[in-house]
């Protein structure tokens, strides 16, 4: 297989992210079909210079994103043209309130073949005119039944205060109880709450649907933590239908597609 494609330009930087390793290729084939070779095309978007960080927007497009639910990006190398490393330490990320940047983040508008992800770097030096290199890996979470990363709970309103028992949750060390929002302390309109114990942060997506599969989007969410459990509350414009379903998306190694990226000579 060829290595990641490098394209140098003074106006924009563009690179195609392909499945470069045998392991990743096998993963994509198992998720889709033996004839499908997934590609994600990425473009560097806006670069926004804050007082304590440089935000780099990475715009992605590809058919695999239609079924994706979450992503994260890991930067292995980032350096400006003066030689300054732009990779943040954990302490610097904490100080900038970016402590969750290495966790999977839900895609805000799923079901589309386009999305974007943000990279948070150190500020370049004042003398810098370009980022000499940004390279790393984008991990795309593509859940389905075959990879044991999607769990559907039918008739969720009939299971208030009943722990959800399923081998997928047990294997992942996750415990979930559907709660009446009145006992959680949240003020939720037409709401429902979930009590979640997820020590390894493997629950990366929560979705409500009607029986026909149509997504029911909450207009507001609340979150609190007590001990080792999180309480997440969801408000809806209308009452949930009696047969509403709950989809839970759980991170498993087989459900993650890894694609490398490398950009060079990104103009500041």
Secondary structure as the mmCIF struct_conf table of DSSP 4:
data_model
#
loop_
_struct_conf.conf_type_id
_struct_conf.id
_struct_conf.beg_label_comp_id
_struct_conf.beg_label_asym_id
_struct_conf.beg_label_seq_id
_struct_conf.end_label_comp_id
_struct_conf.end_label_asym_id
_struct_conf.end_label_seq_id
HELX_LH_PP_P HELX_LH_PP_P1 UNK A 2 UNK A 5
BEND BEND1 UNK A 10 UNK A 11
STRN STRN1 UNK A 14 UNK A 18
BEND BEND2 UNK A 21 UNK A 21
HELX_RH_AL_P HELX_RH_AL_P1 UNK A 22 UNK A 31
BEND BEND3 UNK A 32 UNK A 32
TURN_TY1_P TURN_TY1_P1 UNK A 34 UNK A 35
STRN STRN2 UNK A 39 UNK A 49
BEND BEND4 UNK A 51 UNK A 52
STRN STRN3 UNK A 54 UNK A 61
HELX_RH_3T_P HELX_RH_3T_P1 UNK A 63 UNK A 67
STRN STRN4 UNK A 70 UNK A 80
TURN_TY1_P TURN_TY1_P2 UNK A 81 UNK A 82
BEND BEND5 UNK A 83 UNK A 83
STRN STRN5 UNK A 85 UNK A 85
HELX_LH_PP_P HELX_LH_PP_P2 UNK A 87 UNK A 89
HELX_RH_AL_P HELX_RH_AL_P2 UNK A 90 UNK A 95
TURN_TY1_P TURN_TY1_P3 UNK A 96 UNK A 97
TURN_TY1_P TURN_TY1_P4 UNK A 99 UNK A 102
BEND BEND6 UNK A 103 UNK A 103
STRN STRN6 UNK A 105 UNK A 106
TURN_TY1_P TURN_TY1_P5 UNK A 108 UNK A 111
BEND BEND7 UNK A 112 UNK A 113
STRN STRN7 UNK A 114 UNK A 121
HELX_LH_PP_P HELX_LH_PP_P3 UNK A 122 UNK A 125
TURN_TY1_P TURN_TY1_P6 UNK A 126 UNK A 127
STRN STRN8 UNK A 130 UNK A 141
TURN_TY1_P TURN_TY1_P7 UNK A 145 UNK A 148
STRN STRN9 UNK A 150 UNK A 153
BEND BEND8 UNK A 154 UNK A 155
HELX_RH_3T_P HELX_RH_3T_P2 UNK A 156 UNK A 159
STRN STRN10 UNK A 160 UNK A 160
TURN_TY1_P TURN_TY1_P8 UNK A 161 UNK A 161
STRN STRN11 UNK A 163 UNK A 163
HELX_RH_AL_P HELX_RH_AL_P3 UNK A 167 UNK A 172
TURN_TY1_P TURN_TY1_P9 UNK A 173 UNK A 173
STRN STRN12 UNK A 174 UNK A 179
HELX_RH_3T_P HELX_RH_3T_P3 UNK A 181 UNK A 183
TURN_TY1_P TURN_TY1_P10 UNK A 184 UNK A 185
TURN_TY1_P TURN_TY1_P11 UNK A 189 UNK A 190
STRN STRN13 UNK A 192 UNK A 198
TURN_TY1_P TURN_TY1_P12 UNK A 199 UNK A 200
STRN STRN14 UNK A 203 UNK A 209
TURN_TY1_P TURN_TY1_P13 UNK A 211 UNK A 212
BEND BEND9 UNK A 213 UNK A 213
STRN STRN15 UNK A 215 UNK A 215
BEND BEND10 UNK A 219 UNK A 219
STRN STRN16 UNK A 220 UNK A 226
TURN_TY1_P TURN_TY1_P14 UNK A 227 UNK A 228
STRN STRN17 UNK A 229 UNK A 235
BEND BEND11 UNK A 237 UNK A 238
HELX_LH_PP_P HELX_LH_PP_P4 UNK A 239 UNK A 241
TURN_TY1_P TURN_TY1_P15 UNK A 242 UNK A 243
STRN STRN18 UNK A 245 UNK A 250
HELX_RH_3T_P HELX_RH_3T_P4 UNK A 253 UNK A 255
STRN STRN19 UNK A 256 UNK A 267
#
